[in-house]
Amino acid sequence: MQAKQSKQKRFLSRSLGRWALSMAAVLGAQALGPTAEAEDVMSLPLDEALRMAVASSPLVRQAEAETQAVKARDVGAALLVPSNPVVGGFLGPRRESNQPGPVARGTQFGLHAEQQLEIFNQRGTRRAVVRQAVEAARFRQAVARNETRARTKAAYVASVLARSQAEAALKQEELAHQLLAAVKARVEEGAASDIDMRLAEAELGQVERARLEAEQSAMMALTPLRISVGLPPGTEVSLTTDVARPEPRTEALDQLLTLARSHRAELSLIENSQLELDAELTRLSRETLPNPTVFVDLQRDLPGQLFMGGGLQMPLPVFRRNQGDKALVRAAKVSLAVERDVTERLIGHEVERAFRAVGLLRRQLEVIQTSVLPAAQASVDLLREGWRAGKFDFFRVIQASREVWVARRTYFETLGELWLAVIELDRALGQV
């Protein structure tokens, strides 16, 4: 019996020891958990997000690769002698009969070498074409960077506002819990009915569902931003730049249109493409000038008969003067002129649309912030006081609470639309 009790004591002691170790491990993991998670969370300000997006953007990387490919054309354009020398020759028996003397026999051979030279600076015109092409490629990079920055900034702002809306939904849920507790207290006091209790519980369920939906929206809003900045899946991100109301612009519409014409990289790209075509026309015209070909001949007919000499030959630009290539270049210049007119008109419409949208949305946000939200919140406070005093039905309190939530959601949605309009205006101006 004593042995059995001793075994039970040892078993209980080992069980308590294992339980103590397990609890220590759990508490230690809980204590270390927030620190480890905090270390894994990446702080991402807006400026860093824009930098990372430009560095990892497929549009920018493709434009940079195209620029390097255009620069590589200068290797061929910079050759001092672009054509290879030509070497030829012949070999054969030679028989010559001289009457009445003997027949002369021997081996006849000849060598010919020639080299074409450029004397009208065709090399300079080729390199000028490449320089203009490189400038055009750099403006393509600017277009890609501007587009990437605009998309990334829009994704960042949307993520921050979605997070703010989720936080507002959490506060709304806390208020719903407080309201339910107040209803329970009044039911226990006999000042409210079970109907009010069921209404409060149903309202709490609706608020919880809205909070979960807002959290899901906040999580989904981070996905485009993660893709844009090139983060691997599973990376936790903390957006540290606050998104308040954007600062208003002081320029008038005509000033913004002038600013867009001078800053949009698309227009500069078209202008440099036109300069590239002008350089191409110059190159084609310069190449029609005759390039001399220097040649040297060495020939032997019979033993003792050796001839050596040289000369110069030049092609005459009579029939072929690059007419077809010049016609294609001139047609491309006309097409670029049309493209510039269309692009400039579209840019003007983009600026005007974004400018007017910013003004209207700013006024809407002002109305919501100064009139709608304060009035809705004051209505809820008054109805709650009246409900506690027994003057109003509890359903009216719920309706007023819903109106406050709708007003807050409308505020965040309008603020998001305002930011998108501001970003679109900056993109239209080429100043993202």
Sequence and secondary structure as in RCSB ss.txt:
>XXXX:A:sequence
MQAKQSKQKRFLSRSLGRWALSMAAVLGAQALGPTAEAEDVMSLPLDEALRMAVASSPLVRQAEAETQAVKARDV
GAALLVPSNPVVGGFLGPRRESNQPGPVARGTQFGLHAEQQLEIFNQRGTRRAVVRQAVEAARFRQAVARNETRA
RTKAAYVASVLARSQAEAALKQEELAHQLLAAVKARVEEGAASDIDMRLAEAELGQVERARLEAEQSAMMALTPL
RISVGLPPGTEVSLTTDVARPEPRTEALDQLLTLARSHRAELSLIENSQLELDAELTRLSRETLPNPTVFVDLQR
DLPGQLFMGGGLQMPLPVFRRNQGDKALVRAAKVSLAVERDVTERLIGHEVERAFRAVGLLRRQLEVIQTSVLPA
AQASVDLLREGWRAGKFDFFRVIQASREVWVARRTYFETLGELWLAVIELDRALGQV
>XXXX:A:secstr
 HHHHHHHHHHHHHHHHHHHHHHHHHHHHHHHHHHHHHHHSEEE HHHHHHHHHHH HHHHHHHHHHHHHHHHHH
HHT SS S  EEEEEEEEEEEE TTS EEEEEEEEEEEEEE   S HHHHHHHHHHHHHHHHHHHHHHHHHHHHH
HHHHHHHHHHHHHHHHHHHHHHHHHHHHHHHHHHHHHHHTSS HHHHHHHHHHHHHHHHHHHHHHHHHHHHHHHH
HHHHT  TT  EEE S           HHHHHHHHHHH HHHHHHHHHHHHHHHHHHHHHHHTS   EEEEEEEE
 STT EEEEEEEE    SS SSHHHHHHHHHHHHHHHHHHHHHHHHHHHHHHHHHHHHHHHHHHHHHIIIIIHHH
HHHHHHHHHHHHHTT S HHHHHHHHHHHHHHHHHHHHHHHHHHHHHHHHHHHHT  
